Amino acid sequence: MALLGSLAASAQTKKYTNHNELSVITYGPAFLESGFGLHTFHGLQVHEKYAVGLNTGLDRYPVNNEGSKWFVPLSAKINYVEFPARKRSFFAALDLGYSFAFLNKDGSEENIAYEYRGGLLLNPQLGWRFKFRDSQKYWSLGGGYRYQEYTSRDTHDEVSRNENKYHLHRVTLQIGLGF
Amino acid sequence: MKRIWLILFGVTAIASCDKIDSKGQYLTRIPVFETMESVRAKATPISSPIAMLKTGKIYVYQDYLFINEPHKGIHIFNNINPSKPQAISFLNIPGNVDIAILDEKLYADSFTDLLTFDLADPASPKLLTRNKDVFKTVLQMDYINNKPDMVVTGYRDSLVSYSYKNKYSPYETKYYDYIAESGSGRGGSMARFTLANKHLYAVDQTTLHLFNVQEASKPVYVKDIKIGAGIETIFPFKNSLFIGSNTGMVIYDISTASAPVELSRYNHIRACDPVVVNDKYAFVTLRAGVTCGGQQNLLEVIDIQDLKQPTLKYSFALENPHGLALSDQTLYICEGKYGFKSFDANDVSQIGNKLLENHKEVKSMDVIAGPNSLVVVGEAGIYQYDYTNKAKLKELSVIPITKTN
């Protein structure tokens, strides 16, 4: 929040930029067991080609054939646009942060207690953005790779326990809108 | 513009997966494995009487009762007065499941070995001979330490830790376990012993192990005969051996005791079946349930006047029959948790309908018609009855079985 505040404060010298994306998060070519992500990036254009800021949102996708899990990602993001002045331009981005798993309810049934914990997030991305006629607004198409760690723990009878640490590797396809 | 499609297509051409590192611990009972050398080295045969926690085979020998406690040994009781049986000693035999007595000799199994004891002083049997490694089906792999040819001497509570890696991808239907710990043990066999024609016949679930006991103190291993799966009981009668399995009964001719010859197989529906026999008929009980895999609880009367062609004559419904015994014209049947019954066997065509007594409170498993008393193995203990009047039993004593928590 402090970072966002300080970004807003320096907005008068640097331009505020925003990019919102809807993603399909999937394992690969055939979209078996895929989910979605909604992300919103708020940052500052620190250079004509580079923007830095914070990216957050909501992910929900199936994990290990056990059903879908919720993630609330919060990451630092750097965005690079090759030809910012042109109508069409290639772009690349990198997210590095942490996803929270608190939306998955910890719980207990019978004598088994469940807990979920989030983990590291890494999401490089490549794509193209297309400016609307006579505007700074644009839409984008992109693809990326998403790496997410997450942990689930279950405890039975206070003695027997199991911990699974997941390293999730996914492919993402995004459509976005920004200004 | 072409690049965008290249990127999008390129991205979807990659197949990703989930990698899972699992670790944890759980509480379980794991077997204690030992080698036969170690078991033999620890042999300390006679000790003072101990509490009886479970009962197996019972032998009535002279004025004594020999009661097997499975896997532990034999409780020896002085039964000169069946109303007051006295515990006199305990014979430690690790891995013991069955016993047979003949000519002052006691034969007992101890895991893979056959032991012969001298009963000159029945209160204090002396070990005469050990035939090593004759019941090899009892041996198991120690999967914890990866050692073959071990026996399970007990169980202990243990907190077992594990860790393994898994990989999941919807494009591959297999899971890959590449560092995994799994436990699996296979149980040993249950020997059933009987003596006939100077030979000891010991059956486990599939095989008849034959020993020559012409020289009673030194059994000589003869051979193994494969008889089929699911063998449960063995009953000798004159020159025949009746072996009950969970699919039927096999009859062997043992006129040449060292070379049993299969005469016939009587197959029926799947169930456990103890059998007793007289000159004309074999009385077979079938018990339904998980262990036996059958659906019916029956008493079957089979005509065995032609041993090569046993024929089912009559069939009667029972509740949950276990062991049985025939004494003159009375058939005693243990009905498990339903009690202990006696039937008039004068007219076998009506035997199931001629109930003499039903002791519902005696949850019974096996019965022996002894010379001085009728011995019934029950859940609560060993009951002894005066059966001078076969139709009216008089309870003499109960040797209690100590319940463990």
Interface residues (C-beta under 8 A of the other chain):
Chain A: T26 Y27 G28 P29 A30 L32 E33 V63 N64 N65 R88 F90 L126 G127 W128 L141 G142 G143 G144 Y145 H156 D157 V159 S160 R161 N162 E163 N164 K165 Y166 H167 L168 H169 R170 V171 T172 L173
Chain B: M1 R3 I4 I7 L8 G10 V11 T12 A13 I14 A15 S16 C17 D18 K19 I20 D21 S22 K23 G24 Q25 Y26 L27 L159 N166 Y168 S169 P170 Y171
